Amino acid sequence: MANKDSAFGLKPIGKVGQNRDNQGLSEYDIAASATAIYQNDPVKMLNTGTIGVAAATDVLLGSLNGVFFTDATTSKPTFANNLKASNTASDIVGFISDDPYERFEVQSAGTPAQTNIGNCADIVYAAGSAPNYVSKVEISGTMANSAAQLKIMGVSKDPDNNELGSANTNLVVTINEHFLKQTAGV
């Protein structure tokens, strides 16, 4: 049976070791910009002290779980699972799954094999879409024993997407190149 093609970004599923404080979210400022950030999009720290959407080869901070801001048009406090492009609010806060030992589930852009477990790969960025505004980021099909953003820990338990040797397999990963584990700044 083939895996279904439905990318969803880096979905947090629990920490390595499953200790009781897993899946806490940290708050980070987001500057108003023309770039949208979708739920489960990987994010990075910017040299402005704020966060933004990450691309392949960037050092990752975590994945976006949601945002809070005061709507510039209605002046109402707003919670959302994503940040729409051109949001002009001046108080945008992103809730990020940023624990360096967080495990994530992500769909593969390639056809992984059992021998890819333990290897690393970068992300492949694709913008999310309406109506749910969920990320379309996947893990690259180029998986190797060399430094890259994500380390492959295993295969998802999702029965619709756990067939190795087929496209669109969901993999369990950790962030290998994590901002909180780097020795240098931005």
N, C-alpha and C positions, 0 to 999 in steps of 0.2 A: 504494500500500500504506500503510495507516495505521500510525502509530507505536504501540508497545505501552506501556501505562500501568504503569510500575514505578519509582516515585520511589526515590532512594537517597541523597539529601542532597548534600553538596559532596564529591565524590570527587576527591582530588588526582591530577593526571595529569602533573605536571612544571612546571618553572619557565619563565617567559618567557626566551628565549635559550638554554635547555637547557644551561646550564653544568654542569660536572661535580659540583658540590656540591648538586644538586637533591634535593628531598624529604627533607631532614633534619627530624627531629621535635624539638620543644622540650618540656621537662617543666614543668608548672604544677600547683600544688596545687589540689585540689578539696575543699571542705568537705562533710562529711556533710549530706545534705539529703533532702527527700522528692521531689525532682525527678530523673527519669531523664535520662541523656544517652546517646544512641545513636551508634553508629559513623557517622561522616561528618556528625553534627549540627554546625552552626555554633556556635561558642562566643564568649563575650565576657568581658572582664576585669571583675570586680566590685570595688566599693570596699572589700571586705574583704581584698583581696590574693589572692583565689582566682578561679577561673573558673567559669562557669555556662553553661547553654544560652542561646542568643541568640534573639531574636524580631525581627520586622520593625522596621526603623528603628534597631536597636541598632548601635553601632560594633563590627565583627567583629574577632576575633583570628585565627581560622582554623577548622579542622574537627578533630573528635576522631577520632584513629586507634585509640585504645585506652586502657586504664587499668591501674594496678597498685595493689594495696592488700593489707593483711593482713586476712584475713577475720575479723571480730569473733566469729564462732561457732566456727570451727575453728582459729583462730590460724595458718592456713597462708597463705604468700605466694600471691597470686592475680593472674593476668593475665587480662584480658577485653577484648573489642572494644567494650564498653559499660559504663555505670555504672547499675546497677539502682536504682530508687527506694528510698528509706529505707535505703540502705547506711550503717551506723553506724561504719564504720572511721574511724580518726583520722589515717591516713597515705595518703590517696588521692592519686595522682598521675595526671594526664592527659597523654597524648602527643599533641601538637597540631601539625598542618601549619600553621605560622604565618608562613612567609616571605611578606613583602608582595608578592613577585613570583610566587607560586605560582599555577598555573592549575588550575582545577577543572572537572569536568564535572557538570552539574546538569540535571534534567528541568524543562521549562517547564510551568507551570500554565495557560498560554494557548496561542495559536497564533502563534508568531513568524514574521516575514517577513524577507527579506534586508535590508530597510531597518532592522531592529532591531539589526543588527550595529553595535557602537560605542555603543549606547545603554546606559542603566543601569536597574536594577530592584531592588526589595527581595526578600527571601525570603518564602515562605509557609510557616509552621511547621505541621507535623503530626507527632505522636509516632510513633516507630517501633513495631514490633510483633514478637512472638515468631514463630518460633523463632530468627531470625537477629539480631534487635535492631539492624537497620540503619535509619538515618534515613529519614523520608518527606518531608523538606524539599524544596521546589521553588522555582524562581524565579518571581516574579509574572508574570502575563500583561500587566501594565501596565508597558510599557517605553518610556522617554522620554529625551530629551536633557536630563536634569536630574540632580542629585545623588541617589544611591541606593546601597544596599549593594554591589551587584555590577555590574561592567562586562562587557558581552557582547563577547567577542573573536571568536567564530565558532561553527560548528556541529560537533557531534560527528562522528567518523568511523564510529560504530556504525551498521551498515547497517539495524538494526532500529528506530532512533530518530533518523534524520537528515533526515527529510522536512520541509522548511519548508512552511508553509501548513497544517500538520496539528497537532492537539493532541499534547502529550507529546513534543515534539522535545527531544532532549538538546543543550544548549548548552555551549560552552567559555567560562568566565568567569574574571575575577580579582576580588579583593576591592577595591572602589573606596573604601569607607569602612573603612580598616584601622586598628586600634588602634596599630600600630607606626609608622604614617605620620601620625598625628594630632599636633597641636602641644599639645593640652591633655591632662590626665590623666583619671582616671575620674570 
